Amino acid sequence: MSHNLMSHVFNLDPDMLEVGNGGMSTEEYRSHFSIWVISKFPLILGCDVRSMGKDTFTLLSNKEVIAANQDKLGIQGKKVKTGDLEVWAGPLSSNRVAVILWNRGSSKASISAKFCDLGL
């Protein structure tokens, strides 16, 4: 394997999801889970499923979101717009695209994305 390929294959160590472990807001959990999903990281729960709350269960059992992670195309999404208003996109099978619009700032804002940035 070339060094370039090795760095792409072995650089990531996502470990497990932190959703439901405490210390984050529901919005932070949603952001964490979304990045995990679009990155195609394994969805390994790190919380105690016996005591997870309703919000955590609802987030982690969203079939449409899980389907994006498990999509047969298997290509990781990537950040296509940086700054406080990030856009992430990743190709899915059947000419579909998973998209995350992520406001990392401290105030409400509108986020937009261009179709060409999303691979459409």
N, CA, C and O atoms as a GROMACS GRO file, in nm:
protein
  480
    1MET      N    1   0.083  -0.119   0.000
    1MET     CA    2   0.000   0.000   0.000
    1MET      C    3   0.087   0.124   0.000
    1MET      O    4   0.191   0.130   0.066
    2SER      N    5   0.044   0.223  -0.075
    2SER     CA    6   0.120   0.348  -0.076
    2SER      C    7   0.099   0.422   0.055
    2SER      O    8   0.001   0.400   0.126
    3HIS      N    9   0.194   0.510   0.087
    3HIS     CA   10   0.182   0.589   0.210
    3HIS      C   11   0.055   0.673   0.209
    3HIS      O   12  -0.014   0.684   0.311
    4ASN      N   13   0.023   0.732   0.094
    4ASN     CA   14  -0.096   0.815   0.084
    4ASN      C   15  -0.222   0.735   0.115
    4ASN      O   16  -0.308   0.781   0.190
    5LEU      N   17  -0.232   0.616   0.060
    5LEU     CA   18  -0.346   0.531   0.087
    5LEU      C   19  -0.348   0.488   0.233
    5LEU      O   20  -0.454   0.487   0.296
    6MET      N   21  -0.234   0.452   0.287
    6MET     CA   22  -0.225   0.411   0.427
    6MET      C   23  -0.273   0.522   0.520
    6MET      O   24  -0.344   0.494   0.617
    7SER      N   25  -0.237   0.646   0.491
    7SER     CA   26  -0.277   0.755   0.580
    7SER      C   27  -0.428   0.774   0.577
    7SER      O   28  -0.487   0.813   0.678
    8HIS      N   29  -0.491   0.748   0.463
    8HIS     CA   30  -0.636   0.761   0.455
    8HIS      C   31  -0.707   0.643   0.521
    8HIS      O   32  -0.814   0.660   0.579
    9VAL      N   33  -0.649   0.527   0.513
    9VAL     CA   34  -0.713   0.407   0.566
    9VAL      C   35  -0.699   0.399   0.718
    9VAL      O   36  -0.794   0.360   0.786
   10PHE      N   37  -0.585   0.435   0.771
   10PHE     CA   38  -0.557   0.408   0.911
   10PHE      C   39  -0.554   0.531   1.001
   10PHE      O   40  -0.520   0.519   1.119
   11ASN      N   41  -0.589   0.647   0.951
   11ASN     CA   42  -0.586   0.768   1.032
   11ASN      C   43  -0.704   0.778   1.129
   11ASN      O   44  -0.689   0.835   1.237
   12LEU      N   45  -0.817   0.726   1.092
   12LEU     CA   46  -0.938   0.746   1.170
   12LEU      C   47  -0.950   0.642   1.281
   12LEU      O   48  -0.930   0.523   1.260
   13ASP      N   49  -0.983   0.691   1.400
   13ASP     CA   50  -1.008   0.603   1.514
   13ASP      C   51  -1.128   0.659   1.589
   13ASP      O   52  -1.113   0.719   1.695
   14PRO      N   53  -1.248   0.638   1.534
   14PRO     CA   54  -1.366   0.702   1.591
   14PRO      C   55  -1.414   0.642   1.722
   14PRO      O   56  -1.498   0.702   1.789
   15ASP      N   57  -1.365   0.526   1.761
   15ASP     CA   58  -1.402   0.462   1.887
   15ASP      C   59  -1.553   0.438   1.892
   15ASP      O   60  -1.605   0.364   1.809
   16MET      N   61  -1.624   0.500   1.988
   16MET     CA   62  -1.767   0.476   2.000
   16MET      C   63  -1.842   0.607   2.017
   16MET      O   64  -1.783   0.710   2.050
   17LEU      N   65  -1.972   0.601   1.995
   17LEU     CA   66  -2.057   0.719   2.010
   17LEU      C   67  -2.066   0.762   2.156
   17LEU      O   68  -2.072   0.679   2.246
   18GLU      N   69  -2.068   0.892   2.176
   18GLU     CA   70  -2.083   0.948   2.311
   18GLU      C   71  -2.227   0.987   2.342
   18GLU      O   72  -2.256   1.035   2.452
   19VAL      N   73  -2.316   0.967   2.246
   19VAL     CA   74  -2.456   1.005   2.264
   19VAL      C   75  -2.515   0.932   2.384
   19VAL      O   76  -2.508   0.810   2.394
   20GLY      N   77  -2.573   1.008   2.476
   20GLY     CA   78  -2.637   0.951   2.593
   20GLY      C   79  -2.549   0.934   2.715
   20GLY      O   80  -2.595   0.887   2.818
   21ASN      N   81  -2.422   0.972   2.705
   21ASN     CA   82  -2.330   0.956   2.818
   21ASN      C   83  -2.330   1.074   2.914
   21ASN      O   84  -2.261   1.070   3.016
   22GLY      N   85  -2.405   1.177   2.885
   22GLY     CA   86  -2.408   1.295   2.971
   22GLY      C   87  -2.303   1.396   2.930
   22GLY      O   88  -2.205   1.362   2.863
   23GLY      N   89  -2.324   1.519   2.971
   23GLY     CA   90  -2.227   1.623   2.944
   23GLY      C   91  -2.250   1.701   2.817
   23GLY      O   92  -2.178   1.798   2.790
   24MET      N   93  -2.348   1.662   2.736
   24MET     CA   94  -2.379   1.735   2.613
   24MET      C   95  -2.528   1.762   2.606
   24MET      O   96  -2.609   1.691   2.665
   25SER      N   97  -2.563   1.866   2.532
   25SER     CA   98  -2.704   1.897   2.508
   25SER      C   99  -2.759   1.804   2.400
   25SER      O  100  -2.683   1.736   2.331
   26THR      N  101  -2.890   1.802   2.385
   26THR     CA  102  -2.953   1.723   2.279
   26THR      C  103  -2.900   1.765   2.142
   26THR      O  104  -2.875   1.681   2.056
   27GLU      N  105  -2.883   1.896   2.122
   27GLU     CA  106  -2.831   1.946   1.994
   27GLU      C  107  -2.688   1.899   1.970
   27GLU      O  108  -2.652   1.864   1.858
   28GLU      N  109  -2.607   1.898   2.076
   28GLU     CA  110  -2.469   1.850   2.062
   28GLU      C  111  -2.466   1.700   2.031
   28GLU      O  112  -2.385   1.655   1.950
   29TYR      N  113  -2.554   1.624   2.096
   29TYR     CA  114  -2.563   1.482   2.065
   29TYR      C  115  -2.604   1.461   1.919
   29TYR      O  116  -2.549   1.376   1.850
   30ARG      N  117  -2.702   1.540   1.872
   30ARG     CA  118  -2.748   1.530   1.734
   30ARG      C  119  -2.634   1.560   1.637
   30ARG      O  120  -2.618   1.490   1.536
   31SER      N  121  -2.556   1.662   1.666
   31SER     CA  122  -2.442   1.697   1.581
   31SER      C  123  -2.339   1.585   1.579
   31SER      O  124  -2.290   1.546   1.473
   32HIS      N  125  -2.307   1.534   1.696
   32HIS     CA  126  -2.209   1.425   1.709
   32HIS      C  127  -2.255   1.303   1.628
   32HIS      O  128  -2.177   1.245   1.552
   33PHE      N  129  -2.380   1.265   1.645
   33PHE     CA  130  -2.435   1.149   1.575
   33PHE      C  131  -2.436   1.171   1.425
   33PHE      O  132  -2.403   1.081   1.348
   34SER      N  133  -2.472   1.291   1.382
   34SER     CA  134  -2.479   1.323   1.240
   34SER      C  135  -2.342   1.310   1.173
   34SER      O  136  -2.331   1.254   1.064
   35ILE      N  137  -2.239   1.364   1.237
   35ILE     CA  138  -2.104   1.354   1.181
   35ILE      C  139  -2.060   1.207   1.176
   35ILE      O  140  -1.996   1.164   1.080
   36TRP      N  141  -2.094   1.132   1.280
   36TRP     CA  142  -2.061   0.988   1.283
   36TRP      C  143  -2.127   0.917   1.165
   36TRP      O  144  -2.064   0.837   1.097
   37VAL      N  145  -2.254   0.948   1.143
   37VAL     CA  146  -2.331   0.883   1.037
   37VAL      C  147  -2.274   0.915   0.899
   37VAL      O  148  -2.248   0.824   0.820
   38ILE      N  149  -2.254   1.042   0.869
   38ILE     CA  150  -2.208   1.081   0.735
   38ILE      C  151  -2.064   1.036   0.709
   38ILE      O  152  -2.023   1.019   0.595
   39SER      N  153  -1.989   1.018   0.817
   39SER     CA  154  -1.850   0.971   0.804
   39SER      C  155  -1.842   0.819   0.788
   39SER      O  156  -1.734   0.765   0.766
   40LYS      N  157  -1.956   0.752   0.800
   40LYS     CA  158  -1.964   0.606   0.787
   40LYS      C  159  -1.888   0.532   0.898
   40LYS      O  160  -1.847   0.418   0.880
   41PHE      N  161  -1.871   0.600   1.013
   41PHE     CA  162  -1.808   0.534   1.126
   41PHE      C  163  -1.904   0.426   1.179
   41PHE      O  164  -2.025   0.442   1.167
   42PRO      N  165  -1.852   0.319   1.236
   42PRO     CA  166  -1.940   0.217   1.296
   42PRO      C  167  -2.024   0.278   1.408
   42PRO      O  168  -1.974   0.355   1.490
   43LEU      N  169  -2.150   0.244   1.410
   43LEU     CA  170  -2.242   0.297   1.511
   43LEU      C  171  -2.238   0.209   1.636
   43LEU      O  172  -2.328   0.129   1.660
   44ILE      N  173  -2.133   0.226   1.713
   44ILE     CA  174  -2.114   0.150   1.837
   44ILE      C  175  -2.154   0.239   1.953
   44ILE      O  176  -2.092   0.342   1.978
   45LEU      N  177  -2.258   0.199   2.024
   45LEU     CA  178  -2.309   0.281   2.134
   45LEU      C  179  -2.214   0.276   2.253
   45LEU      O  180  -2.162   0.171   2.289
   46GLY      N  181  -2.193   0.392   2.312
   46GLY     CA  182  -2.108   0.402   2.429
   46GLY      C  183  -2.187   0.426   2.556
   46GLY      O  184  -2.130   0.434   2.665
   47CYS      N  185  -2.319   0.438   2.543
   47CYS     CA  186  -2.402   0.465   2.661
   47CYS      C  187  -2.466   0.336   2.710
   47CYS      O  188  -2.468   0.234   2.641
   48ASP      N  189  -2.517   0.342   2.831
   48ASP     CA  190  -2.587   0.228   2.890
   48ASP      C  191  -2.729   0.226   2.834
   48ASP      O  192  -2.811   0.311   2.869
   49VAL      N  193  -2.758   0.131   2.746
   49VAL     CA  194  -2.888   0.127   2.680
   49VAL      C  195  -3.002   0.100   2.778
   49VAL      O  196  -3.118   0.127   2.747
   50ARG      N  197  -2.970   0.046   2.894
   50ARG     CA  198  -3.074   0.016   2.993
   50ARG      C  199  -3.129   0.143   3.057
   50ARG      O  200  -3.240   0.142   3.112
   51SER      N  201  -3.054   0.250   3.050
   51SER     CA  202  -3.099   0.373   3.117
   51SER      C  203  -3.102   0.495   3.025
   51SER      O  204  -3.108   0.608   3.073
   52MET      N  205  -3.098   0.473   2.893
   52MET     CA  206  -3.100   0.589   2.803
   52MET      C  207  -3.237   0.655   2.805
   52MET      O  208  -3.340   0.588   2.817
   53GLY      N  209  -3.237   0.787   2.793
   53GLY     CA  210  -3.360   0.864   2.792
   53GLY      C  211  -3.432   0.856   2.658
   53GLY      O  212  -3.378   0.804   2.560
   54LYS      N  213  -3.553   0.908   2.656
   54LYS     CA  214  -3.636   0.904   2.535
   54LYS      C  215  -3.570   0.979   2.420
   54LYS      O  216  -3.569   0.929   2.307
   55ASP      N  217  -3.514   1.099   2.446
   55ASP     CA  218  -3.448   1.176   2.339
   55ASP      C  219  -3.331   1.100   2.279
   55ASP      O  220  -3.312   1.099   2.158
   56THR      N  221  -3.253   1.035   2.364
   56THR     CA  222  -3.139   0.956   2.316
   56THR      C  223  -3.187   0.839   2.232
   56THR      O  224  -3.132   0.813   2.125
   57PHE      N  225  -3.289   0.769   2.279
   57PHE     CA  226  -3.343   0.656   2.204
   57PHE      C  227  -3.397   0.701   2.069
   57PHE      O  228  -3.371   0.637   1.967
   58THR      N  229  -3.471   0.812   2.069
   58THR     CA  230  -3.528   0.863   1.944
   58THR      C  231  -3.417   0.897   1.844
   58THR      O  232  -3.428   0.864   1.726
   59LEU      N  233  -3.313   0.962   1.891
   59LEU     CA  234  -3.201   0.999   1.804
   59LEU      C  235  -3.131   0.875   1.749
   59LEU      O  236  -3.108   0.865   1.628
   60LEU      N  237  -3.097   0.782   1.835
   60LEU     CA  238  -3.019   0.665   1.796
   60LEU      C  239  -3.098   0.561   1.716
   60LEU      O  240  -3.038   0.472   1.655
   61SER      N  241  -3.230   0.570   1.717
   61SER     CA  242  -3.311   0.471   1.646
   61SER      C  243  -3.377   0.528   1.520
   61SER      O  244  -3.468   0.466   1.466
   62ASN      N  245  -3.331   0.644   1.474
   62ASN     CA  246  -3.385   0.705   1.353
   62ASN      C  247  -3.344   0.621   1.231
   62ASN      O  248  -3.228   0.622   1.190
   63LYS      N  249  -3.441   0.549   1.175
   63LYS     CA  250  -3.412   0.453   1.068
   63LYS      C  251  -3.355   0.520   0.943
   63LYS      O  252  -3.268   0.464   0.877
   64GLU      N  253  -3.404   0.638   0.909
   64GLU     CA  254  -3.355   0.708   0.790
   64GLU      C  255  -3.209   0.749   0.806
   64GLU      O  256  -3.129   0.739   0.713
   65VAL      N  257  -3.175   0.796   0.926
   65VAL     CA  258  -3.037   0.837   0.952
   65VAL      C  259  -2.945   0.715   0.954
   65VAL      O  260  -2.836   0.718   0.896
   66ILE      N  261  -2.988   0.608   1.019
   66ILE     CA  262  -2.907   0.486   1.021
   66ILE      C  263  -2.887   0.433   0.879
   66ILE      O  264  -2.779   0.384   0.846
   67ALA      N  265  -2.991   0.442   0.795
   67ALA     CA  266  -2.980   0.396   0.657
   67ALA      C  267  -2.873   0.474   0.580
   67ALA      O  268  -2.804   0.417   0.496
   68ALA      N  269  -2.858   0.603   0.609
   68ALA     CA  270  -2.753   0.683   0.543
   68ALA      C  271  -2.615   0.631   0.583
   68ALA      O  272  -2.525   0.626   0.499
   69ASN      N  273  -2.598   0.594   0.709
   69ASN     CA  274  -2.471   0.539   0.755
   69ASN      C  275  -2.442   0.403   0.692
   69ASN      O  276  -2.328   0.372   0.658
   70GLN      N  277  -2.546   0.323   0.677
   70GLN     CA  278  -2.531   0.185   0.630
   70GLN      C  279  -2.549   0.171   0.479
   70GLN      O  280  -2.550   0.059   0.428
   71ASP      N  281  -2.562   0.281   0.407
   71ASP     CA  282  -2.587   0.279   0.263
   71ASP      C  283  -2.483   0.194   0.191
   71ASP      O  284  -2.364   0.198   0.223
   72LYS      N  285  -2.529   0.117   0.093
   72LYS     CA  286  -2.442   0.020   0.025
   72LYS      C  287  -2.329   0.085  -0.054
   72LYS      O  288  -2.230   0.018  -0.084
   73LEU      N  289  -2.340   0.212  -0.090
   73LEU     CA  290  -2.232   0.278  -0.163
   73LEU      C  291  -2.108   0.290  -0.074
   73LEU      O  292  -1.996   0.277  -0.121
   74GLY      N  293  -2.130   0.316   0.055
   74GLY     CA  294  -2.022   0.311   0.154
   74GLY      C  295  -1.915   0.418   0.142
   74GLY      O  296  -1.803   0.397   0.188
   75ILE      N  297  -1.946   0.532   0.081
   75ILE     CA  298  -1.847   0.638   0.066
   75ILE      C  299  -1.867   0.743   0.174
   75ILE      O  300  -1.978   0.793   0.193
   76GLN      N  301  -1.759   0.778   0.244
   76GLN     CA  302  -1.765   0.879   0.350
   76GLN      C  303  -1.804   1.014   0.294
   76GLN      O  304  -1.765   1.052   0.183
   77GLY      N  305  -1.882   1.087   0.373
   77GLY     CA  306  -1.910   1.225   0.340
   77GLY      C  307  -1.793   1.312   0.382
   77GLY      O  308  -1.699   1.264   0.446
   78LYS      N  309  -1.798   1.438   0.346
   78LYS     CA  310  -1.690   1.530   0.382
   78LYS      C  311  -1.745   1.670   0.400
   78LYS      O  312  -1.855   1.703   0.355
   79LYS      N  313  -1.667   1.752   0.467
   79LYS     CA  314  -1.703   1.892   0.487
   79LYS      C  315  -1.682   1.964   0.355
   79LYS      O  316  -1.573   1.958   0.297
   80VAL      N  317  -1.787   2.033   0.306
   80VAL     CA  318  -1.776   2.104   0.179
   80VAL      C  319  -1.782   2.256   0.198
   80VAL      O  320  -1.759   2.331   0.103
   81LYS      N  321  -1.813   2.300   0.318
   81LYS     CA  322  -1.814   2.443   0.350
   81LYS      C  323  -1.770   2.457   0.495
   81LYS      O  324  -1.826   2.391   0.583
   82THR      N  325  -1.671   2.543   0.520
   82THR     CA  326  -1.617   2.558   0.655
   82THR      C  327  -1.660   2.691   0.717
   82THR      O  328  -1.722   2.775   0.651
   83GLY      N  329  -1.626   2.707   0.843
   83GLY     CA  330  -1.661   2.828   0.918
   83GLY      C  331  -1.763   2.795   1.024
   83GLY      O  332  -1.782   2.678   1.059
   84ASP      N  333  -1.829   2.898   1.077
   84ASP     CA  334  -1.932   2.875   1.178
   84ASP      C  335  -2.054   2.802   1.120
   84ASP      O  336  -2.125   2.733   1.193
   85LEU      N  337  -2.077   2.819   0.991
   85LEU     CA  338  -2.190   2.754   0.924
   85LEU      C  339  -2.135   2.649   0.827
   85LEU      O  340  -2.108   2.678   0.711
   86GLU      N  341  -2.119   2.528   0.878
   86GLU     CA  342  -2.059   2.421   0.799
   86GLU      C  343  -2.164   2.346   0.719
   86GLU      O  344  -2.280   2.335   0.758
   87VAL      N  345  -2.120   2.294   0.606
   87VAL     CA  346  -2.201   2.204   0.524
   87VAL      C  347  -2.118   2.078   0.500
   87VAL      O  348  -2.003   2.086   0.458
   88TRP      N  349  -2.179   1.964   0.526
   88TRP     CA  350  -2.117   1.834   0.501
   88TRP      C  351  -2.205   1.761   0.400
   88TRP      O  352  -2.328   1.775   0.404
   89ALA      N  353  -2.144   1.685   0.311
   89ALA     CA  354  -2.222   1.609   0.212
   89ALA      C  355  -2.153   1.477   0.183
   89ALA      O  356  -2.030   1.467   0.185
   90GLY      N  357  -2.233   1.377   0.156
   90GLY     CA  358  -2.179   1.246   0.122
   90GLY      C  359  -2.271   1.174   0.026
   90GLY      O  360  -2.393   1.176   0.043
   91PRO      N  361  -2.214   1.110  -0.076
   91PRO     CA  362  -2.296   1.039  -0.174
   91PRO      C  363  -2.358   0.913  -0.116
   91PRO      O  364  -2.298   0.843  -0.033
   92LEU      N  365  -2.479   0.886  -0.162
   92LEU     CA  366  -2.550   0.763  -0.127
   92LEU      C  367  -2.585   0.690  -0.256
   92LEU      O  368  -2.575   0.748  -0.365
   93SER      N  369  -2.625   0.567  -0.246
   93SER     CA  370  -2.666   0.491  -0.364
   93SER      C  371  -2.791   0.554  -0.426
   93SER      O  372  -2.857   0.639  -0.365
   94SER      N  373  -2.823   0.514  -0.546
   94SER     CA  374  -2.940   0.562  -0.621
   94SER      C  375  -2.937   0.713  -0.643
   94SER      O  376  -3.041   0.779  -0.641
   95ASN      N  377  -2.817   0.768  -0.662
   95ASN     CA  378  -2.799   0.911  -0.691
   95ASN      C  379  -2.857   1.002  -0.583
   95ASN      O  380  -2.912   1.108  -0.614
   96ARG      N  381  -2.845   0.962  -0.459
   96ARG     CA  382  -2.890   1.044  -0.346
   96ARG      C  383  -2.769   1.098  -0.272
   96ARG      O  384  -2.657   1.051  -0.291
   97VAL      N  385  -2.793   1.198  -0.188
   97VAL     CA  386  -2.686   1.261  -0.111
   97VAL      C  387  -2.734   1.285   0.032
   97VAL      O  388  -2.845   1.332   0.053
   98ALA      N  389  -2.649   1.253   0.128
   98ALA     CA  390  -2.675   1.288   0.268
   98ALA      C  391  -2.612   1.425   0.292
   98ALA      O  392  -2.499   1.451   0.249
   99VAL      N  393  -2.684   1.514   0.361
   99VAL     CA  394  -2.636   1.650   0.384
   99VAL      C  395  -2.654   1.687   0.530
   99VAL      O  396  -2.756   1.656   0.592
  100ILE      N  397  -2.552   1.753   0.585
  100ILE     CA  398  -2.561   1.810   0.720
  100ILE      C  399  -2.540   1.960   0.707
  100ILE      O  400  -2.441   2.004   0.650
  101LEU      N  401  -2.633   2.037   0.761
  101LEU     CA  402  -2.619   2.182   0.773
  101LEU      C  403  -2.595   2.208   0.920
  101LEU      O  404  -2.685   2.187   1.002
  102TRP      N  405  -2.477   2.255   0.955
  102TRP     CA  406  -2.434   2.260   1.094
  102TRP      C  407  -2.394   2.401   1.134
  102TRP      O  408  -2.296   2.456   1.084
  103ASN      N  409  -2.472   2.459   1.223
  103ASN     CA  410  -2.440   2.591   1.278
  103ASN      C  411  -2.353   2.571   1.401
  103ASN      O  412  -2.402   2.532   1.507
  104ARG      N  413  -2.225   2.599   1.388
  104ARG     CA  414  -2.132   2.585   1.500
  104ARG      C  415  -2.118   2.715   1.577
  104ARG      O  416  -2.046   2.722   1.676
  105GLY      N  417  -2.187   2.818   1.531
  105GLY     CA  418  -2.181   2.948   1.597
  105GLY      C  419  -2.269   2.952   1.721
  105GLY      O  420  -2.335   2.853   1.755
  106SER      N  421  -2.270   3.065   1.786
  106SER     CA  422  -2.346   3.079   1.911
  106SER      C  423  -2.481   3.149   1.892
  106SER      O  424  -2.555   3.166   1.988
  107SER      N  425  -2.514   3.189   1.769
  107SER     CA  426  -2.643   3.254   1.745
  107SER      C  427  -2.713   3.186   1.628
  107SER      O  428  -2.651   3.118   1.546
  108LYS      N  429  -2.845   3.207   1.621
  108LYS     CA  430  -2.924   3.148   1.513
  108LYS      C  431  -2.878   3.206   1.380
  108LYS      O  432  -2.841   3.323   1.370
  109ALA      N  433  -2.881   3.122   1.277
  109ALA     CA  434  -2.841   3.167   1.144
  109ALA      C  435  -2.902   3.075   1.039
  109ALA      O  436  -2.933   2.959   1.066
  110SER      N  437  -2.920   3.128   0.920
  110SER     CA  438  -2.964   3.048   0.807
  110SER      C  439  -2.841   2.990   0.738
  110SER      O  440  -2.739   3.057   0.724
  111ILE      N  441  -2.852   2.866   0.695
  111ILE     CA  442  -2.742   2.799   0.626
  111ILE      C  443  -2.793   2.756   0.489
  111ILE      O  444  -2.903   2.703   0.476
  112SER      N  445  -2.712   2.779   0.389
  112SER     CA  446  -2.748   2.734   0.255
  112SER      C  447  -2.632   2.657   0.194
  112SER      O  448  -2.518   2.667   0.239
  113ALA      N  449  -2.664   2.579   0.094
  113ALA     CA  450  -2.562   2.501   0.023
  113ALA      C  451  -2.594   2.503  -0.125
  113ALA      O  452  -2.711   2.503  -0.165
  114LYS      N  453  -2.491   2.505  -0.205
  114LYS     CA  454  -2.508   2.500  -0.350
  114LYS      C  455  -2.514   2.354  -0.394
  114LYS      O  456  -2.442   2.270  -0.342
  115PHE      N  457  -2.601   2.326  -0.490
  115PHE     CA  458  -2.613   2.189  -0.540
  115PHE      C  459  -2.479   2.135  -0.587
  115PHE      O  460  -2.448   2.018  -0.564
  116CYS      N  461  -2.398   2.219  -0.652
  116CYS     CA  462  -2.269   2.171  -0.703
  116CYS      C  463  -2.176   2.131  -0.588
  116CYS      O  464  -2.094   2.040  -0.605
  117ASP      N  465  -2.187   2.197  -0.472
  117ASP     CA  466  -2.105   2.159  -0.356
  117ASP      C  467  -2.147   2.025  -0.297
  117ASP      O  468  -2.068   1.957  -0.232
  118LEU      N  469  -2.272   1.989  -0.321
  118LEU     CA  470  -2.326   1.864  -0.266
  118LEU      C  471  -2.306   1.746  -0.361
  118LEU      O  472  -2.344   1.634  -0.330
  119GLY      N  473  -2.246   1.773  -0.474
  119GLY     CA  474  -2.223   1.667  -0.571
  119GLY      C  475  -2.342   1.641  -0.660
  119GLY      O  476  -2.353   1.534  -0.721
  120LEU      N  477  -2.432   1.739  -0.669
  120LEU     CA  478  -2.553   1.723  -0.752
  120LEU      C  479  -2.541   1.802  -0.880
  120LEU      O  480  -2.633   1.800  -0.962
   0.00000   0.00000   0.00000
